[in-house]
Amino acid sequence: MRHEPYWWDDAPIGASTDDALPARVDVAVIGAGYSGLSAALTVARGGRSVAVLEAGQPGVGASSRNGGMCSEVLKPSFATLSKRYGRDHALALIKEAREAFDFLPTFLEEEGIDCNYVHSGGFTGALKQAQYDAMARETEALGRTTGLDAVMIPKAELRDEVGTDLYVGGRLMHRRGGLHPAKYHAGLLARARANGAAVIGNCAVTGLERDPSGFRLTTARGTVTARDVVVATNGYTGAVTPALRRRVIPVTSYMIATAPLSPNLMATLMPRGRMLTDSNRLLCYFRPSPDNTRVLFGGRPAYTDIGPVEAARRLQSYMTTVFPELAGVELSHSWSGFIAYTFDRLPHVGFRDGVHYAMGYCGSGVVMSTWLGRKAGLRVLDKPEAKSAFADIEHPTNPLYFGKPWFLPLVQAWYQGADMIGR
Ligand SMILES: Cc1cc2nc3c(=O)[nH]c(=O)nc-3n(C[C@H](O)[C@H](O)[C@H](O)COP(=O)(O)OP(=O)(O)OC[C@H]3O[C@@H](n4cnc5c(N)ncnc54)[C@H](O)[C@@H]3O)c2cc1C
């Protein structure tokens, strides 16, 4: 079993550190994932000189490691959002997340990025009848108020969606898609470079100071000054931006890939090629590989670092609960990466301590990092299209949090308890 992403077999990261560090640029972007590259492409097209500074190889963060599942869904419910921000702003957030979902395939087509994007639809299995009933009530209410395009699938039709008897039924969301995340990252990197962005790997930013012309960034490869800075470090946000570090909570997400399976077995397990999740709080997600030969299964079996071997064991155990046919099937890959949670469970784009930023996607960043990275770039350019409902909300922290998430074991225990009783 290899301890690196399955995706790197087709789209290896690396060999991308050759751009030289300029002495001065209009815009310095910290982090070369989807957020940073999307911001860089936008400002480069706006006529600004830009350097993307990346601590490792471009793509080494979550953007070449994720499940490639694309959705329009925000974590908090419509009721929670309405209570917090009022009904109109709640609708604005939901509408913008939907716009972001629609934007991605159009963007891929316009940029000529071939990354196996499919508009697959997605299915969430309900483990308990009470969860199914709650999902059904919510689906009906959201269809009416927000136009959610989803239908409930009863137990009798479950196996048309997913080959398991574990669920009592579930919800089919039509507006879901999937892509090959590392191919997407490689395509975005190529587009940013082709439009003039320098993308410099092995170039960790270790210092960020204001200077009369903007900012002075100290890096592992020298110093660069920039008028504007965009921070795009998400789950890898560190001490260089302490105020942002206090606003994102790094959580490890793990994935495994099975060895190739027979076409018949794949057709039984995932008959429609949907993106799949279930109703547990300790989230798991699974999907077919783009060539439909393997099951890719992810989740957060622990909120602390348990390493790829133990993570694979736990994920495999849950995978075989969903699909008993996979007991004893060999795993080819096990890997992990950091996502960034926020205290309000929403992504954010904004301006703090003089720097622009986009981050906090709470594990659903393929769509939103592309979108909010672009918004951050548009904000640098001061364009009217920079407006975003996600910029107009407070980005909270917690007075007891300074970047080390000491409370995650407690959250995990609470989620485990809630999952056990099906709340
Ligand atoms: C295992 C896994 C599965 C996931 N599955 C899904 C999914 O199916 N669907 C979905 O929507 N989302 C998923 N996600 C989340 C998604 O991958 C992220 O939200 C998204 O990639 C964030 O992109 P980003 O550019 O903001 O951050 P990243 O891609 O993480 O990039 C941040 C970069 O910043 C760099 N950096 C940090 N500090 C510095 C510094 N000081 N100097 C220079 N560089 C620095 C890091 O090295 C890193 O490369 C998953 C994530 C993981 C880990």
The ligand as an ORCA input file, in Angstrom:
! r2SCAN-3c Opt
* xyz 0 1
  C      -8.271     13.933      2.126
  C      -9.082     15.128      1.724
  C     -10.285     14.930      1.046
  C     -11.047     16.041      0.650
  N     -12.147     15.831     -0.120
  C     -12.829     16.882     -0.619
  C     -13.891     16.683     -1.528
  O     -14.184     15.549     -1.924
  N     -14.565     17.778     -1.965
  C     -14.240     19.039     -1.569
  O     -14.898     19.998     -1.985
  N     -13.187     19.272     -0.754
  C     -12.477     18.235     -0.281
  N     -11.393     18.449      0.504
  C     -11.028     19.839      0.835
  C     -10.297     20.555     -0.319
  O      -9.244     19.742     -0.779
  C      -9.744     21.885      0.169
  O     -10.796     22.648      0.711
  C      -9.083     22.709     -0.931
  O      -8.147     21.947     -1.642
  C      -8.425     23.938     -0.326
  O      -7.596     24.528     -1.297
  P      -6.596     25.674     -0.841
  O      -5.895     26.137     -2.054
  O      -7.338     26.716     -0.079
  O      -5.625     24.980      0.198
  P      -4.468     23.885     -0.043
  O      -4.642     23.156     -1.322
  O      -4.384     23.089      1.197
  O      -3.182     24.779     -0.233
  C      -2.634     25.543      0.824
  C      -1.143     25.623      0.555
  O      -0.572     26.647      1.375
  C       0.783     26.256      1.574
  N       1.340     27.045      2.687
  C       0.941     27.069      3.979
  N       1.702     27.930      4.689
  C       2.601     28.468      3.822
  C       3.649     29.418      3.959
  N       3.930     30.006      5.130
  N       4.374     29.740      2.864
  C       4.100     29.178      1.662
  N       3.116     28.256      1.486
  C       2.367     27.905      2.552
  C       0.695     24.779      1.866
  O       1.933     24.116      1.676
  C      -0.393     24.328      0.876
  O       0.158     23.801     -0.307
  C     -10.619     17.369      0.955
  C      -9.417     17.559      1.632
  C      -8.653     16.453      2.025
  C      -7.357     16.675      2.730
*
